[in-house]
Amino acid sequence: MREFFYDFSRAAIALALVGAALSSCARPDAANENGKTDGEIVIENKGSDTMVNLALVWAEEYMTRQPNVRLSVTGGGSGTGIAALMNGTVDLANASRSMKAVEFQAARARGYTPQEFIVARDAIAVVVHPSNPVNGLTIQQLADIYTGKITNWQAVGGADRPIVLLSRESNSGTYVYFLEHVIRQGDEQSHLLFSPETLLMPSSEGISAEVRQNPNAIGYDGLGYVTPDQKMLGLARRDGDEYILPSVEAVNAATYPIARPLFIYTVNEPTGAIKAYLDWILSDGQALIPQLGFVPLH
């Protein structure tokens, strides 16, 4: 899966450089809808950690095409990005989950009409240490593991070892998606939660690092963040079904059980420079998506 791994340290350095270039640019006042500062257009983009490397690549490419546009990209989680959008501190919110009803209600109470744009697709990969003999799980087994019903690898065909649970933090859209579609399996009436023994990791890199060094660990993350030194598990929707590994092909064929859309939100119908940027993401920008391990729309 080496082709799906975007070097995290290189992205972090580039992100820091983008941030440094913008550190002297103040946010434009509300009357300046295009964010012009001394002839430049500044677009603030915040949110999903799953999407941050993709958003950075989009920003870097777009700025080479539109030198008068400056894009600031930061992570922090889908919930953080949506909150910043509602507070008026950013122009675009990246999210690896859809906005919640309560978030829409809060936005409308402020006079906003949030607009949702699906910009790419992703598969959530379930990863373990390469030495783990388990090759596949059903969705029910995965749910039982993460709720604490199954606590030993032996119960799913592995060694007699305790399972160490790794998860993203609760402000992560990946966490919310996993809770709703794996643990609760789409049942809106379910109140199942992650086991209290679950270790909440602040980043994708944190999950990767722990899986690499802990033979008992299991974690989940966006496909684009899986490194060659992790083992991906095949997933089956139910007993007797084929175990499917996450891949671009499996997402396009709708055979992988936990694939999802990725979103960008604006507070209202976008106009001007923001609309132009979104239009580019949905057209020429799609060509950059596969190099990050995500799935383009077309």
Beta strands, then each sheet from edge to edge (+ up, - down):
strand 1: 36-37
strand 2: 40-47
strand 3: 69-74
strand 4: 92-95
strand 5: 115-128
strand 6: 136-138
strand 7: 164-168
strand 8: 199-201
strand 9: 217-222
strand 10: 231-232
strand 11: 234-236
strand 12: 259-266
sheet 1: 1+ 2- 3-
sheet 2: 1+ 2- 4- 12+ 5- 9+ 7+ 8+
sheet 3: 1+ 2- 4- 12+ 5- 10+
sheet 4: 6+ 11+
end
